[in-house]
Amino acid sequence: MKRILTVLTLTAALASLGLGCRKPKAMDKGVSASELMATADTQMKQGKFTEARVTLRHLEQYLPGSPEFPKAKLLLGDSFFFQASPSYPEAEVEYTSFLNYFPRHELRDYAQYHRALCHFSAIESAERDQAETRRALEGFQALLTESPGSPYATETRAKILQCWRRIAEHELNVGVFYVNTYYYPGAEQRLKSLLETYPDYVDRERAYYYLGEAMRQRLLTGEEMLQFNKAFAAKLQKDDLKDLDKEQVAQYQKELTAFSDERIKSFRAEAKSYYQKLVESYPGSEWARRAADHLIAMGTSGVKEELDS
């Protein structure tokens, strides 16, 4: 009897609190999709984004076949994107969901643009990893490819330019870091790739200067030494350089010195070429002044006279 009373008491309590297994209140009253959408619109305009999400989730769950369903999916993304403290990751999930549900919807470009903005808003400083910048760039480029006449096209092109500049700035910072930490081969590779890949976005003054710095101080790498050793061993018809006689050792040292001197000479000539480009292309800059000092120290004639004239 006590157990029966306990169960009855608990059931009554749940009923009075509205926690029984009944449908949501809006469904009990037969609220239509258009009414739910009107309510969500009002809540969004009033800045009640959490309440709007509850309404939209209700429509999403119980009325997925209604004409209002696509807009509800978009508004869910907007509710995270435009709230006072935006949650871009959650907004990105909702915009992606919309695009998956409605790949040919007329508002697809709106969802694409705002999804890319979610990544754009999370871009780190140039010193940090640029994964979000690249994701934003991919999103903006996809929008232009699919909808070149979109009303968001002009803003998208501007954002693409900013993304390229940020990526180029990041790559330059990495190259500068390599120079400052004496990793000259890595700096050479990074900065040359930078100038080739982002010619319209790179800060050429700094890129030329630090590429010149890398080549001015560059020496042979372990890989270059390994390649030389393999070539020398092949010339002797050997698998490696073990068991060389005295004459072969002397020949190896002579050829290695000549190879090293020639390579270093080419590095220094390349350094001069970058310094010279900087002096000629940006004669009034501080980087050009620094480059000119190195050219004079490296024995390039006529540089001081040019700068003084």
Secondary structure, DSSP 8 states (H G I E B T S, - for coil): -HHHHHHHHHHHHHHHHT-SS---HHHHTT--HHHHHHHHHHHHHTT-HHHHHHHHHHHHHH-TTSTTHHHHHHHHHHHHHSSSS--HHHHHHHHHHHHHH-TT-TTHHHHHHHHHHHHHTT---TTS--HHHHHHHHHHHHHHHH-TT-TTHHHHHHHHHHHHHHHHHHHHHHHHHHHHTT-HHHHHHHHHHHHHH-TTTS-HHHHHHHHHHHHHH----HHHHHHHHHHHHHHTT-SSSTT--HHHHHHHHHHHHHHHHHHHHHHHHHHHHHHHHHHHH-TTSHHHHHHHHHHHHTT-TTHHHHHH-
